């Protein structure tokens, strides 16, 4: 309860001076992480959060379920239609290459033939989440088409990576050789199939019923908002009952719900978005505790090199390669390649992996926790504290360039 009071108090304090802090690129995730570190450090910290219990694991899954549902519904249809070629390059071509590069980096830095562990490192650290640099998406110095592409990419790639994460985690568990772990990968496939079914059963009928009720005048806007918030939680719960994965089910529900959501009132999604934002900020406070834990144990220095690689070469190389021939100029290609922040999705994936592996393979659990913490922490600095200068430099480059004017977009 102390953690709740302190965490929400920190958020309230940040809200009072958010405008001033924005001048120094101090976003809410930066402020919440700093508070989490400051209040959990030392032998007798003011705040202690137990992160290895089943309740903590379930809470992390529910947070991710709401975030993934929100991501799935926050995909502008116009951007998808207008930038289909560019999004295909980023999600269908660059994302698998980035995962492969992450596996290779993990295998080279942590040799020993444990490629499942290297794959888990990649699945945890590859998902892009704009939370550390969210203000950049609202920065009018960037063209609208580019902001839309970044929004769609960050909204979909963590949901795409989620099944990969589950399979990699199952592979590491099977490699650990605990009783009953031999069928872990097969069980993970079954879990994903049940998750797809649960998401379909909740998302499609839920969207259709809300749309028809609204069009028939049977409900009110405030009730619609509550109904939408119920969908990811229902999908999550149904998947758990069916022995499926809850957060994958929530993402699938969001995808099936989205077409009908466009016929609902403009502000219908605001409640689920606000709840998702609040939960993600609470997660950043917990991340501060994870930072404290990572640096108080046996810290493996190789995770620093891995974090540096995954935020630069592993992300930048595949994206630049896949953007060849896209019609984008050098400035736009470099910006898209650089903007790969890591945030709540990586935090939850890392936390879930740590909790699952701790009794099976403690060494792998510690490594994946440290890899996640270092990657997100470095991303918070690189992307969270530099979005202002990056936007300013981009605007100056565009002003000097003789290429397309902002808003015209690439040719494919």
TIGU-875446 format. One record per residue (C-alpha): x, y, z; residue in three letters. Coordinates in Angstrom, 1 decimal. Layout:
BEGIN
- c1:c2:c3:type
- X:Y:Z:ala .
...
***
This chain:
BEGIN
- c1:c2:c3:type
- 0.0:0.0:0.0:unk .
- 2.9:2.3:0.7:unk .
- 4.1:1.7:-2.9:unk .
- 0.7:2.7:-4.2:unk .
- 0.7:5.9:-2.2:unk .
- 4.2:6.8:-3.2:unk .
- 3.9:5.9:-6.8:unk .
- 0.6:7.8:-7.4:unk .
- 2.0:10.7:-5.4:unk .
- 5.0:10.8:-7.7:unk .
- 2.7:10.8:-10.7:unk .
- 0.6:13.6:-9.3:unk .
- 3.7:15.7:-8.6:unk .
- 4.9:15.2:-12.1:unk .
- 1.4:16.2:-13.5:unk .
- 1.7:19.5:-11.7:unk .
- 4.9:20.5:-13.5:unk .
- 4.8:18.4:-16.6:unk .
- 5.0:21.4:-18.9:unk .
- 8.1:22.7:-17.3:unk .
- 9.8:19.3:-17.2:unk .
- 9.0:18.7:-20.9:unk .
- 11.6:21.4:-21.7:unk .
- 14.3:19.0:-20.4:unk .
- 12.6:16.0:-22.0:unk .
- 11.7:14.6:-18.6:unk .
- 8.7:12.5:-19.4:unk .
- 6.4:10.6:-17.0:unk .
- 8.3:7.3:-17.5:unk .
- 11.6:9.0:-16.7:unk .
- 10.1:10.6:-13.5:unk .
- 8.4:7.4:-12.4:unk .
- 11.5:5.3:-13.0:unk .
- 13.7:7.8:-11.1:unk .
- 11.2:7.7:-8.2:unk .
- 11.2:3.9:-8.2:unk .
- 15.0:3.8:-8.0:unk .
- 15.2:6.4:-5.3:unk .
- 12.6:4.8:-3.1:unk .
- 13.7:1.2:-3.4:unk .
- 17.5:1.5:-3.1:unk .
- 19.4:0.6:0.1:unk .
- 19.3:-2.2:2.7:unk .
- 16.1:-0.8:4.3:unk .
- 14.3:1.0:1.5:unk .
- 11.1:3.0:2.1:unk .
- 9.3:1.0:-0.5:unk .
- 9.6:-2.8:-1.1:unk .
- 7.7:-4.5:-4.0:unk .
- 7.6:-8.3:-4.1:unk .
- 7.9:-9.2:-7.8:unk .
- 8.3:-13.0:-7.7:unk .
- 4.8:-14.0:-6.4:unk .
- 2.0:-15.4:-8.5:unk .
- -0.1:-12.3:-7.8:unk .
- 2.7:-10.1:-9.3:unk .
- 2.9:-12.3:-12.3:unk .
- -0.9:-12.1:-12.9:unk .
- -0.9:-8.3:-12.4:unk .
- 1.9:-8.0:-15.0:unk .
- -0.1:-10.1:-17.4:unk .
- -3.3:-8.0:-16.9:unk .
- -1.4:-4.8:-17.4:unk .
- 0.1:-6.1:-20.7:unk .
- -3.4:-7.3:-21.8:unk .
- -4.8:-3.8:-21.5:unk .
- -1.8:-2.3:-23.2:unk .
- -1.8:-4.7:-26.1:unk .
- -5.6:-4.2:-26.6:unk .
- -5.1:-0.5:-26.6:unk .
- -2.2:-0.8:-29.1:unk .
- -4.4:-2.9:-31.4:unk .
- -7.2:-0.4:-31.3:unk .
- -4.9:2.6:-31.7:unk .
- -4.0:1.8:-35.3:unk .
- -5.1:4.6:-37.7:unk .
- -6.9:3.0:-40.6:unk .
- -5.8:5.8:-42.9:unk .
- -2.2:5.3:-42.1:unk .
- -2.4:1.6:-42.7:unk .
- -4.0:2.1:-46.1:unk .
- -1.8:5.0:-47.1:unk .
- 1.5:3.5:-45.9:unk .
- 0.9:-0.2:-46.5:unk .
- 4.2:-0.6:-48.4:unk .
- 6.3:1.1:-45.7:unk .
- 4.5:-0.8:-42.9:unk .
- 5.1:-4.1:-44.7:unk .
- 8.8:-3.3:-44.8:unk .
- 8.9:-2.6:-41.1:unk .
- 6.7:-5.3:-39.7:unk .
- 7.0:-8.2:-42.2:unk .
- 10.6:-7.7:-43.3:unk .
- 12.5:-5.7:-40.7:unk .
- 11.0:-7.2:-37.6:unk .
- 12.0:-10.8:-38.3:unk .
- 15.5:-9.6:-39.3:unk .
- 15.7:-7.6:-36.1:unk .
- 14.7:-10.7:-34.1:unk .
- 17.3:-12.8:-35.9:unk .
- 20.0:-10.2:-35.3:unk .
- 19.1:-10.1:-31.7:unk .
- 19.4:-13.9:-31.4:unk .
- 22.8:-13.7:-33.1:unk .
- 24.0:-10.9:-30.8:unk .
- 22.9:-12.9:-27.8:unk .
- 24.6:-16.1:-29.0:unk .
- 27.9:-14.3:-29.6:unk .
- 27.9:-12.4:-26.3:unk .
- 26.7:-15.3:-24.2:unk .
- 28.3:-18.4:-25.9:unk .
- 27.6:-22.0:-24.8:unk .
- 25.1:-23.2:-27.4:unk .
- 22.0:-21.9:-25.4:unk .
- 20.2:-20.5:-28.4:unk .
- 16.8:-20.7:-26.8:unk .
- 18.1:-18.2:-24.2:unk .
- 19.5:-16.0:-26.9:unk .
- 16.2:-16.1:-28.7:unk .
- 14.4:-15.1:-25.4:unk .
- 16.7:-12.1:-25.0:unk .
- 15.7:-11.0:-28.5:unk .
- 12.0:-11.5:-27.9:unk .
- 12.2:-9.5:-24.7:unk .
- 14.2:-6.6:-26.1:unk .
- 13.0:-6.2:-29.7:unk .
- 9.4:-4.9:-29.1:unk .
- 9.2:-1.2:-29.9:unk .
- 7.2:0.9:-27.5:unk .
- 7.0:4.7:-27.9:unk .
- 6.3:5.4:-24.2:unk .
- 9.8:6.7:-23.4:unk .
- 9.5:9.2:-26.4:unk .
- 5.7:9.6:-26.5:unk .
- 5.9:13.3:-26.9:unk .
- 7.7:12.8:-30.2:unk .
- 4.5:11.5:-31.7:unk .
- 2.7:14.7:-30.8:unk .
- 5.6:16.9:-32.1:unk .
- 4.4:18.9:-35.1:unk .
- 8.0:19.2:-36.3:unk .
- 7.6:15.7:-37.6:unk .
- 5.3:15.1:-40.6:unk .
- 2.0:13.5:-39.9:unk .
- 2.7:10.5:-42.1:unk .
- 5.9:9.7:-40.2:unk .
- 4.2:10.0:-36.8:unk .
- 1.4:7.7:-38.0:unk .
- 3.9:5.1:-39.2:unk .
- 5.7:5.1:-35.9:unk .
- 2.4:4.8:-34.1:unk .
- 1.3:1.8:-36.1:unk .
- 4.7:0.1:-35.9:unk .
- 4.9:0.4:-32.1:unk .
- 1.2:-0.6:-31.7:unk .
- 1.5:-3.8:-33.7:unk .
- 5.0:-5.2:-33.3:unk .
- 4.8:-6.0:-29.6:unk .
- 1.6:-8.0:-30.2:unk .
- 3.3:-9.8:-33.1:unk .
- 6.3:-10.6:-30.9:unk .
- 4.2:-11.8:-28.0:unk .
- 3.7:-15.3:-29.4:unk .
- 7.4:-15.5:-30.2:unk .
- 8.2:-14.6:-26.6:unk .
- 6.0:-17.4:-25.3:unk .
- 7.6:-20.0:-27.6:unk .
- 11.1:-18.8:-26.7:unk .
- 10.2:-18.9:-23.0:unk .
- 8.8:-22.4:-23.4:unk .
- 12.1:-23.4:-25.1:unk .
- 14.2:-22.2:-22.3:unk .
- 12.0:-23.9:-19.7:unk .
- 12.3:-27.2:-21.7:unk .
- 16.1:-26.8:-21.9:unk .
- 16.2:-26.3:-18.1:unk .
- 14.9:-29.9:-17.7:unk .
- 12.4:-29.3:-14.9:unk .
- 9.7:-32.0:-14.4:unk .
- 7.0:-31.6:-16.9:unk .
- 9.0:-29.1:-19.1:unk .
- 9.7:-31.5:-22.0:unk .
- 6.3:-30.6:-23.6:unk .
- 6.7:-26.9:-22.8:unk .
- 6.9:-25.8:-26.5:unk .
- 3.9:-27.9:-27.5:unk .
- 1.9:-26.5:-24.6:unk .
- 2.9:-23.0:-25.7:unk .
- 1.5:-23.7:-29.2:unk .
- -1.8:-25.0:-27.6:unk .
- -1.9:-21.9:-25.4:unk .
- -1.6:-19.6:-28.4:unk .
- -4.4:-21.4:-30.3:unk .
- -6.7:-21.0:-27.3:unk .
- -5.7:-17.4:-27.1:unk .
- -6.6:-16.8:-30.7:unk .
- -10.0:-18.4:-30.1:unk .
- -10.7:-16.4:-27.0:unk .
- -9.7:-13.1:-28.7:unk .
- -12.0:-13.9:-31.6:unk .
- -14.9:-14.9:-29.4:unk .
- -14.6:-11.7:-27.4:unk .
- -13.4:-9.0:-29.8:unk .
- -15.6:-9.6:-32.9:unk .
- -19.0:-10.1:-31.1:unk .
- -18.1:-7.4:-28.5:unk .
- -17.4:-4.8:-31.2:unk .
- -20.5:-5.8:-33.2:unk .
- -22.8:-5.6:-30.2:unk .
- -21.5:-2.2:-29.0:unk .
- -21.8:-0.8:-32.5:unk .
- -25.3:-2.0:-32.9:unk .
- -26.4:-0.9:-29.5:unk .
- -24.9:2.6:-30.1:unk .
- -26.5:2.9:-33.5:unk .
- -29.9:1.8:-32.2:unk .
- -29.7:4.4:-29.3:unk .
- -29.9:1.7:-26.7:unk .
- -26.8:2.9:-24.7:unk .
- -24.9:6.0:-23.7:unk .
- -21.3:7.1:-24.5:unk .
- -20.2:6.6:-20.9:unk .
- -21.5:3.1:-20.9:unk .
- -19.8:2.3:-24.2:unk .
- -16.5:3.4:-22.7:unk .
- -17.0:1.0:-19.8:unk .
- -18.0:-1.8:-22.2:unk .
- -14.8:-1.3:-24.2:unk .
- -12.7:-1.5:-21.0:unk .
- -14.4:-4.8:-20.2:unk .
- -13.3:-6.4:-23.5:unk .
- -9.5:-6.9:-22.8:unk .
- -10.2:-8.1:-19.3:unk .
- -12.9:-10.5:-20.6:unk .
- -10.6:-11.8:-23.3:unk .
- -7.8:-12.3:-20.8:unk .
- -10.1:-14.2:-18.4:unk .
- -11.6:-16.4:-21.0:unk .
- -8.2:-17.3:-22.3:unk .
- -7.1:-18.3:-18.8:unk .
- -10.2:-20.5:-18.4:unk .
- -9.4:-22.2:-21.7:unk .
- -5.7:-22.7:-20.7:unk .
- -4.7:-20.1:-23.3:unk .
- -2.5:-17.0:-23.0:unk .
- -4.4:-14.0:-21.7:unk .
- -2.4:-11.1:-23.1:unk .
- -2.2:-12.6:-26.6:unk .
- -6.0:-13.0:-26.4:unk .
- -6.4:-9.4:-25.5:unk .
- -4.4:-8.3:-28.4:unk .
- -6.3:-10.5:-30.8:unk .
- -9.6:-9.1:-29.3:unk .
- -8.4:-5.6:-30.0:unk .
- -7.7:-6.5:-33.7:unk .
- -11.1:-8.0:-34.2:unk .
- -12.8:-5.2:-32.3:unk .
- -11.1:-2.3:-34.2:unk .
- -13.3:-2.3:-37.4:unk .
- -16.5:-1.8:-35.4:unk .
- -14.9:0.7:-33.1:unk .
- -14.8:3.2:-35.9:unk .
- -18.6:3.5:-35.8:unk .
- -18.6:4.4:-32.1:unk .
- -18.3:7.9:-30.7:unk .
- -14.9:9.6:-31.1:unk .
- -14.1:9.5:-27.4:unk .
- -15.3:5.9:-26.8:unk .
- -11.7:4.6:-26.5:unk .
- -10.5:7.3:-24.2:unk .
- -11.2:5.4:-21.0:unk .
- -9.3:2.2:-21.9:unk .
- -6.5:4.4:-23.2:unk .
- -6.3:6.3:-20.0:unk .
- -6.4:3.2:-17.9:unk .
- -3.6:1.7:-20.1:unk .
- -1.5:4.8:-19.6:unk .
- -2.0:4.8:-15.8:unk .
- -1.1:1.1:-15.6:unk .
- 2.0:1.6:-17.7:unk .
- 3.2:4.5:-15.5:unk .
- 2.7:2.3:-12.4:unk .
- 4.8:-0.2:-14.3:unk .
- 7.6:2.3:-14.8:unk .
- 7.7:2.8:-11.0:unk .
- 8.0:-0.9:-10.6:unk .
- 10.8:-0.8:-13.2:unk .
- 12.7:1.4:-10.8:unk .
- 12.7:-1.5:-8.3:unk .
- 13.9:-3.8:-11.0:unk .
- 16.8:-1.4:-11.7:unk .
- 17.7:-1.5:-8.1:unk .
- 17.7:-5.3:-8.0:unk .
- 19.7:-5.7:-11.2:unk .
- 22.6:-3.6:-9.9:unk .
- 22.7:-5.0:-6.4:unk .
- 23.2:-8.7:-7.4:unk .
- 25.9:-10.4:-9.5:unk .
- 25.8:-8.0:-12.5:unk .
- 27.1:-9.5:-15.8:unk .
- 28.8:-6.7:-17.7:unk .
- 28.0:-8.3:-21.0:unk .
- 24.4:-7.2:-20.8:unk .
- 25.6:-3.6:-21.3:unk .
- 27.1:-4.6:-24.6:unk .
- 23.9:-6.5:-25.5:unk .
- 21.8:-3.5:-24.7:unk .
- 24.0:-1.2:-26.8:unk .
- 23.8:-3.5:-29.7:unk .
- 20.1:-4.2:-29.6:unk .
- 19.3:-0.4:-29.5:unk .
- 21.7:0.4:-32.3:unk .
- 23.0:-2.2:-34.8:unk .
- 20.2:-4.8:-34.1:unk .
- 17.5:-2.2:-34.8:unk .
- 19.1:0.2:-37.2:unk .
- 20.7:-2.3:-39.6:unk .
- 17.6:-4.4:-40.5:unk .
- 15.4:-1.3:-40.8:unk .
- 17.8:0.6:-43.1:unk .
- 18.2:-2.5:-45.2:unk .
- 14.5:-3.0:-45.6:unk .
- 13.9:0.7:-46.4:unk .
- 16.2:0.5:-49.5:unk .
- 14.0:1.5:-52.4:unk .
- 11.2:2.8:-50.2:unk .
- 11.2:6.3:-51.7:unk .
- 12.2:7.8:-48.4:unk .
- 15.2:10.2:-48.2:unk .
- 18.2:9.6:-46.0:unk .
- 16.8:11.8:-43.1:unk .
- 13.5:9.9:-42.9:unk .
- 15.2:6.5:-43.1:unk .
- 17.7:7.3:-40.3:unk .
- 14.9:8.7:-38.1:unk .
- 12.7:5.6:-38.5:unk .
- 15.7:3.3:-37.9:unk .
- 16.8:5.2:-34.8:unk .
- 13.3:5.5:-33.2:unk .
- 13.1:2.1:-31.6:unk .
- 12.4:2.8:-27.9:unk .
- 11.8:0.0:-25.5:unk .
- 9.2:0.2:-22.8:unk .
- 6.4:-1.5:-20.9:unk .
- 6.2:-4.5:-23.3:unk .
- 9.8:-5.4:-22.7:unk .
- 9.4:-4.8:-18.9:unk .
- 6.5:-7.2:-18.7:unk .
- 8.1:-9.8:-20.9:unk .
- 11.3:-9.6:-18.9:unk .
- 9.4:-9.8:-15.6:unk .
- 7.3:-12.8:-16.7:unk .
- 10.4:-14.6:-18.0:unk .
- 12.3:-14.0:-14.7:unk .
- 9.4:-15.3:-12.6:unk .
- 8.9:-18.4:-14.9:unk .
- 12.6:-19.3:-15.1:unk .
- 13.7:-18.6:-11.5:unk .
- 12.8:-22.1:-10.2:unk .
- 13.9:-23.8:-13.4:unk .
- 17.1:-22.0:-14.5:unk .
- 18.1:-19.3:-12.0:unk .
- 21.1:-18.2:-14.1:unk .
- 19.0:-17.7:-17.2:unk .
- 16.4:-15.9:-15.1:unk .
- 19.0:-13.4:-13.8:unk .
- 20.5:-12.9:-17.2:unk .
- 17.2:-12.1:-18.9:unk .
- 16.2:-9.8:-16.1:unk .
- 19.5:-7.9:-16.4:unk .
- 19.3:-7.8:-20.2:unk .
- 15.7:-6.3:-20.0:unk .
- 16.6:-3.8:-17.3:unk .
- 19.7:-2.5:-19.1:unk .
- 18.1:-2.3:-22.5:unk .
- 15.0:-0.4:-21.2:unk .
- 17.2:1.8:-19.0:unk .
- 19.5:2.8:-21.9:unk .
- 16.5:3.3:-24.2:unk .
- 15.0:5.6:-21.6:unk .
- 18.0:7.8:-21.7:unk .
- 18.7:7.6:-25.5:unk .
- 15.1:8.0:-26.6:unk .
- 13.3:9.6:-23.6:unk .
- 15.8:12.3:-22.9:unk .
- 16.7:13.1:-26.5:unk .
- 13.3:13.3:-28.3:unk .
- 13.4:17.1:-28.2:unk .
- 16.8:17.6:-29.8:unk .
- 16.1:14.8:-32.3:unk .
- 12.9:16.5:-33.5:unk .
- 14.6:19.8:-33.7:unk .
- 17.5:18.4:-35.7:unk .
- 15.0:16.6:-38.0:unk .
- 13.1:19.8:-38.6:unk .
- 16.3:21.6:-39.6:unk .
- 17.4:18.8:-41.9:unk .
- 13.9:18.8:-43.6:unk .
- 14.1:22.6:-44.0:unk .
- 17.4:22.3:-45.8:unk .
- 16.4:19.3:-47.9:unk .
- 14.9:19.6:-51.4:unk .
- 12.9:16.4:-51.0:unk .
- 9.1:15.9:-50.4:unk .
- 7.4:18.4:-48.1:unk .
- 6.1:17.2:-44.7:unk .
- 2.9:15.2:-45.1:unk .
- 3.5:13.8:-48.6:unk .
- 5.0:10.5:-47.4:unk .
- 6.9:7.8:-49.2:unk .
- 6.0:6.1:-52.5:unk .
- 5.9:2.6:-51.1:unk .
***
